[in-house]
Amino acid sequence: MKASKLVIAVSGLHGAGRSTHARRLAEVFGLRYVSAGKLFREFSSERHMQVHQLSEALKHNPEVDEFIDGRTREEAAKGCVVLDGDLSAWMAGDMADLRIFLTAPDQVRFKRLARRDGKAFGEMKVETFKREKDDRERYREFYGVDFRDTSIYDIVLNTANLPRESIFKVLKTLVEEYIRAKEEGGGVPLEGGVK
């Protein structure tokens, strides 16, 4: 299997480094990068609304989720892509070659997000808890998906345990080993559940 045919779905908690690592994987393996966040901003721009206004307006309306998730499935079907989003692995389904979930303890995540957005730690904590609670409720209501169910992922990685470069090295090795195993196995399902 060539790297250019891969579909990699990267999900995880806010502040766990999902976008950073997804972008780098796309760069290193010469894949397209598709971000659910960017699709959301595109959707809000088309509706002439700011992101936070749209989030509130569509809290119980599946329109935005259907747009993002439909586009995610379309991009997965095209192949040659790293999908970055909360439900990217769920939406890509069997089209995803690898499903990655990144996590980190709350305190670490809130500190990273506060630093990134230039906000106070306490403010970021409240904002992130609310956002994640709202997201989880929407995913359950619209799809019957429990976002924190990590059983569909090939790897769940705590990004607080190692430096950023080491985390990326683990992910890069995972992709390289997957490609190598597929080439050697000729498409036969491998031991341990990797397709």
C-alpha positions, 0 to 999 in steps of 0.5 A: 500500500502506498502512503498516498492511498491512506485515509487516516482519521485523527480525533481526540480531546480539545487541547490534546494536540489533534490538529498539530499532529494531524497536519504533520502526518499529512505533511510527512506522508504527502496527504491532504489535510481536512479539518472539521473545524475549517469545515465548520468555519466555512459553513458559518461563513456561508451563513454570514454568522460568527462561529459562536453564534452558529454553535448556539443557533444549531445546538439542537439542529443537525444541519451543521453536523450533517454538512461537516460529517457529509463532507468528511465522508466525501473526503474519506471516499476520495482517499489520500487524506488525514481527517481531523475532527471529533467524529472523523473516525466514526464518519469515515467508518471502514474507509479509514485505514487508521483511527487515532485518538489523542488524549491528555489530562484536563489540567494539561489540556486547559493549560495548553488551550489557555496559552494558545488562545491567550485566555485565563486558565479558569475561563478556558476550563469553563469554556472547554467543559461546556463545549465538550458537554454540548458536543457529546450531547449533540453526538448522542442525540444526532448519531447515537455516538458516545464520543468517549468510546475509544473502542473504534480506534487503533491507538489511543495516546496520552500526549502529556506523557512525552514531548511533542516530537516524541508523540509525533515519532510514535504516530509516524512509526504507526503509519510507517508500520501499517504501510509496511504490514499492508505491503507484506500482507497483501491486504489480508487482515493482520493480527491484532485487529489492524485491517 
